[in-house]
Amino acid sequence: MVKNFDDKVISVSAIAFGHVPMAIVVMLFLPLPTLESVPYIILSAIIHQGYQYNLISAYKFGDLTRVYPIARGSGTILVATVSLILFGVTLTNFELLGIFIDRKSTRLNSSH
């Protein structure tokens, strides 16, 4: 949808807002989040909006087949780097392998 539609803002917005009806249905059957989780939910929403904004901005400069795999694959590296630097997380060899495989699969998918 994003690749074939001229206005990237509208197409990405349509995809994002397309999730709303299902989210409302799911919310009817699940308990409300605890009060302690609300700051994390808000922070997650802000980060996700930043991701969407940057993704839309990147589409102005590059084709979907190049932009999306980079955006998709950057998350893994970003989370691992922040976790190592800010939170003192130690990654096991198995976790490093997972990051490597994710990067490889992102690169392979972008070539199709």
C-alpha positions as CSV (number, residue, x, y, z in Angstrom):
1,M,0.0,0.0,0.0
2,V,2.8,2.4,0.9
3,K,4.8,1.6,-2.2
4,N,2.0,2.1,-4.6
5,F,0.3,5.2,-3.1
6,D,1.7,8.6,-4.0
7,D,1.0,10.3,-0.6
8,K,3.1,8.3,1.9
9,V,1.6,10.2,4.9
10,I,-1.9,9.1,4.0
11,S,-0.9,5.5,3.2
12,V,1.1,5.0,6.4
13,S,-1.7,6.7,8.4
14,A,-4.2,4.4,6.9
15,I,-2.2,1.4,8.0
16,A,-1.7,2.8,11.5
17,F,-5.4,3.7,11.9
18,G,-6.4,0.4,10.4
19,H,-5.4,-1.2,13.6
20,V,-7.8,0.8,15.7
21,P,-11.0,-1.2,15.2
22,M,-9.2,-4.5,16.2
23,A,-7.6,-2.8,19.2
24,I,-11.0,-1.6,20.4
25,V,-12.4,-5.1,20.2
26,V,-9.4,-6.6,22.0
27,M,-9.6,-3.9,24.7
28,L,-13.2,-5.0,25.4
29,F,-12.0,-8.5,26.5
30,L,-8.8,-7.7,28.3
31,P,-8.3,-6.0,31.7
32,L,-7.2,-2.4,31.8
33,P,-3.4,-1.8,32.3
34,T,-2.3,-1.2,35.8
35,L,-1.6,2.4,36.8
36,E,2.1,1.6,37.1
37,S,2.3,0.6,33.4
38,V,0.8,3.9,32.1
39,P,4.1,5.8,31.9
40,Y,5.6,3.0,29.9
41,I,2.6,2.9,27.6
42,I,2.9,6.7,27.0
43,L,6.7,6.5,26.5
44,S,6.2,3.6,24.0
45,A,3.5,5.5,22.1
46,I,5.8,8.6,21.9
47,I,8.7,6.4,20.6
48,H,6.5,4.7,18.1
49,Q,5.2,8.0,16.8
50,G,8.8,9.2,16.4
51,Y,9.5,6.0,14.4
52,Q,6.4,6.6,12.2
53,Y,7.4,10.2,11.6
54,N,11.0,9.3,10.7
55,L,9.7,6.5,8.4
56,I,7.4,8.8,6.5
57,S,10.2,11.4,6.3
58,A,12.6,8.8,4.9
59,Y,10.1,7.8,2.2
60,K,10.5,11.3,0.8
61,F,14.1,10.5,0.0
62,G,14.1,6.8,-0.8
63,D,12.1,3.9,-2.1
64,L,10.2,1.6,0.2
65,T,12.4,-1.4,-0.7
66,R,15.4,0.5,0.7
67,V,13.9,2.6,3.5
68,Y,11.7,0.0,5.3
69,P,14.4,-2.7,5.7
70,I,16.8,-0.1,7.2
71,A,14.1,1.2,9.6
72,R,13.0,-2.4,10.5
73,G,16.5,-3.6,11.1
74,S,17.7,-0.6,13.0
75,G,15.5,-1.3,16.0
76,T,17.4,-4.4,17.0
77,I,20.7,-2.7,16.9
78,L,19.3,0.4,18.7
79,V,17.8,-1.6,21.6
80,A,20.9,-3.7,22.0
81,T,23.1,-0.6,22.0
82,V,21.0,1.4,24.5
83,S,20.7,-1.7,26.7
84,L,24.4,-2.1,26.8
85,I,25.3,1.5,27.4
86,L,22.5,2.8,29.6
87,F,21.4,-0.3,31.5
88,G,24.5,-2.3,31.8
89,V,22.9,-5.4,30.1
90,T,25.3,-8.2,29.2
91,L,24.3,-10.0,26.0
92,T,24.9,-13.7,25.8
93,N,26.3,-15.3,22.7
94,F,22.8,-16.7,21.9
95,E,21.3,-13.1,22.0
96,L,24.1,-11.8,19.8
97,L,23.4,-14.5,17.4
98,G,19.7,-13.5,17.3
99,I,20.7,-9.9,16.6
100,F,23.0,-11.1,13.8
101,I,20.3,-13.3,12.3
102,D,17.8,-10.5,12.4
103,R,20.2,-8.2,10.6
104,K,20.9,-10.8,8.0
105,S,17.2,-11.6,7.4
106,T,16.5,-7.8,7.1
107,R,19.3,-7.5,4.5
108,L,18.1,-10.5,2.6
109,N,14.5,-9.4,2.5
110,S,15.4,-6.0,1.2
111,S,17.0,-7.5,-1.9
112,H,13.7,-9.0,-3.1
